Amino acid sequence: MTNKKYQTIYSSIVPKGSIGTCVDIENGVVLAFRLEFENGESFWFMKRDLKEVAE
């Protein structure tokens, strides 16, 4: 599941349209992904707040 690309449906944390790469997931039932962005920032997002981006 890591290295997939996602966009957040909210633009309050990162600029709208920013695409992040999933670099870590919360163990157990997958509820949260840590996404890393091109500018070097990384944030945790709830899975429900993301949409997968085709590569």
MIFIDO-326253 format. One record per residue: residue in three letters; x, y, z of N, C-alpha, C, O, CB in turn. Coordinates in steps of 0.1 Angstrom, whole numbers, padded with zeros to 4 digits, always signed. Glycine has a CB too. Layout:
// residues N
ALAXYZXYZXYZXYZXYZ;...
//
This chain:
// residues 55
MET+0008-0012+0000+0000+0000+0000+0009+0013+0000+0004+0023-0004-0009+0000+0012;THR+0021+0011+0004+0030+0023+0004+0034+0026-0010+0033+0018-0019+0042+0021+0013;ASN+0038+0038-0012+0043+0044-0025+0032+0047-0035+0034+0050-0046+0053+0034-0031;LYS+0019+0045-0031+0008+0049-0039+0006+0064-0037+0011+0070-0027-0005+0042-0035;LYS+0000+0071-0047-0001+0085-0047-0015+0089-0043-0025+0082-0047+0003+0091-0061;TYR-0017+0099-0035-0030+0104-0030-0031+0119-0030-0021+0126-0029-0033+0098-0016;GLN-0043+0124-0031-0046+0138-0029-0055+0139-0017-0064+0130-0015-0052+0145-0041;THR-0054+0149-0009-0063+0151+0002-0075+0158-0003-0074+0167-0012-0056+0159+0014;ILE-0087+0155+0002-0099+0162-0003-0100+0176+0004-0109+0184+0001-0111+0154+0000;TYR-0091+0179+0014-0091+0192+0021-0079+0199+0017-0068+0193+0017-0093+0190+0036;SER-0080+0212+0015-0068+0220+0012-0063+0229+0023-0055+0238+0021-0071+0228-0001;SER-0067+0226+0035-0063+0234+0046-0049+0231+0051-0043+0240+0058-0073+0233+0058;ILE-0044+0219+0048-0031+0216+0053-0020+0217+0042-0009+0223+0045-0031+0201+0058;VAL-0023+0213+0030-0014+0214+0019-0022+0221+0008-0034+0220+0007-0009+0200+0014;PRO-0015+0227-0002-0021+0234-0013-0030+0224-0021-0027+0213-0023-0011+0240-0022;LYS-0042+0229-0025-0051+0221-0032-0045+0215-0045-0037+0222-0052-0063+0229-0037;GLY-0047+0202-0047-0041+0196-0059-0028+0190-0056-0022+0183-0065-0040+0205-0070;SER-0022+0192-0044-0009+0186-0041-0010+0171-0040-0020+0166-0034-0003+0192-0028;ILE-0001+0164-0046-0001+0149-0046+0010+0144-0037+0021+0148-0038+0000+0143-0060;GLY+0006+0136-0027+0016+0130-0018+0018+0115-0020+0009+0108-0025+0012+0132-0004;THR+0030+0110-0017+0033+0096-0018+0031+0090-0004+0037+0095+0006+0047+0094-0024;CYS+0024+0079-0004+0022+0072+0009+0035+0065+0013+0040+0056+0006+0010+0061+0008;VAL+0041+0069+0024+0054+0064+0029+0052+0055+0041+0062+0049+0046+0064+0075+0031;ASP+0041+0056+0048+0039+0048+0060+0024+0047+0062+0016+0055+0058+0046+0055+0072;ILE+0020+0036+0069+0006+0034+0072+0005+0030+0087+0015+0024+0092-0001+0023+0063;GLU-0006+0033+0093-0008+0029+0107-0011+0014+0107-0019+0009+0099-0020+0037+0114;ASN-0005+0006+0116-0007-0008+0117-0021-0012+0121-0028-0003+0126+0003-0014+0127;GLY-0025-0024+0118-0038-0028+0121-0048-0025+0110-0044-0025+0098-0043-0023+0135;VAL-0060-0021+0113-0069-0017+0104-0064-0003+0098-0062+0006+0106-0084-0015+0110;VAL-0063-0003+0085-0057+0009+0079-0067+0021+0080-0077+0021+0073-0053+0007+0064;LEU-0064+0031+0088-0072+0043+0090-0064+0055+0086-0070+0065+0083-0077+0043+0104;ALA-0051+0054+0087-0043+0066+0085-0031+0063+0076-0024+0053+0077-0038+0072+0098;PHE-0027+0073+0068-0016+0072+0059-0007+0084+0062-0012+0095+0064-0020+0071+0044;ARG+0006+0082+0061+0015+0094+0062+0020+0096+0047+0026+0088+0041+0028+0091+0071;LEU+0017+0108+0042+0020+0112+0029+0032+0122+0029+0033+0131+0037+0008+0119+0022;GLU+0041+0120+0020+0052+0129+0018+0051+0136+0005+0047+0130-0005+0066+0120+0018;PHE+0053+0149+0005+0051+0158-0006+0064+0162-0012+0075+0161-0006+0043+0170-0002;GLU+0064+0167-0024+0076+0171-0032+0084+0181-0024+0096+0182-0026+0072+0176-0045;ASN+0078+0190-0016+0085+0200-0009+0092+0195+0004+0098+0202+0011+0076+0212-0005;GLY+0091+0182+0006+0098+0175+0017+0089+0174+0030+0093+0167+0039+0110+0183+0021;GLU+0077+0180+0030+0069+0179+0041+0061+0166+0041+0059+0160+0031+0058+0191+0042;SER+0058+0161+0053+0050+0149+0054+0040+0151+0065+0043+0157+0075+0059+0136+0056;PHE+0028+0145+0063+0017+0147+0072+0009+0134+0073+0009+0126+0063+0007+0158+0068;TRP+0003+0131+0084-0007+0120+0085-0020+0124+0081-0025+0135+0085-0007+0114+0100;PHE-0027+0116+0074-0041+0118+0069-0050+0106+0072-0045+0095+0071-0042+0122+0054;MET-0062+0109+0076-0072+0098+0077-0075+0093+0063-0076+0101+0054-0085+0102+0084;LYS-0076+0080+0062-0079+0074+0049-0091+0080+0042-0092+0082+0030-0080+0059+0050;ARG-0101+0083+0050-0114+0088+0045-0112+0102+0039-0121+0106+0031-0124+0089+0056;ASP-0101+0109+0042-0099+0122+0037-0090+0123+0024-0086+0133+0020-0092+0131+0047;LEU-0088+0111+0018-0079+0110+0007-0086+0103-0005-0095+0096-0004-0066+0102+0011;LYS-0081+0107-0017-0085+0100-0029-0072+0095-0036-0063+0103-0037-0094+0108-0038;GLU-0072+0083-0041-0060+0078-0048-0059+0084-0061-0069+0087-0068-0061+0062-0049;VAL-0047+0086-0066-0044+0092-0078-0037+0082-0087-0027+0075-0083-0035+0105-0077;ALA-0042+0080-0099-0036+0071-0109-0022+0076-0112-0019+0087-0114-0044+0069-0121;GLU-0012+0066-0113+0001+0070-0117+0003+0072-0131+0014+0075-0136+0011+0060-0112;
//
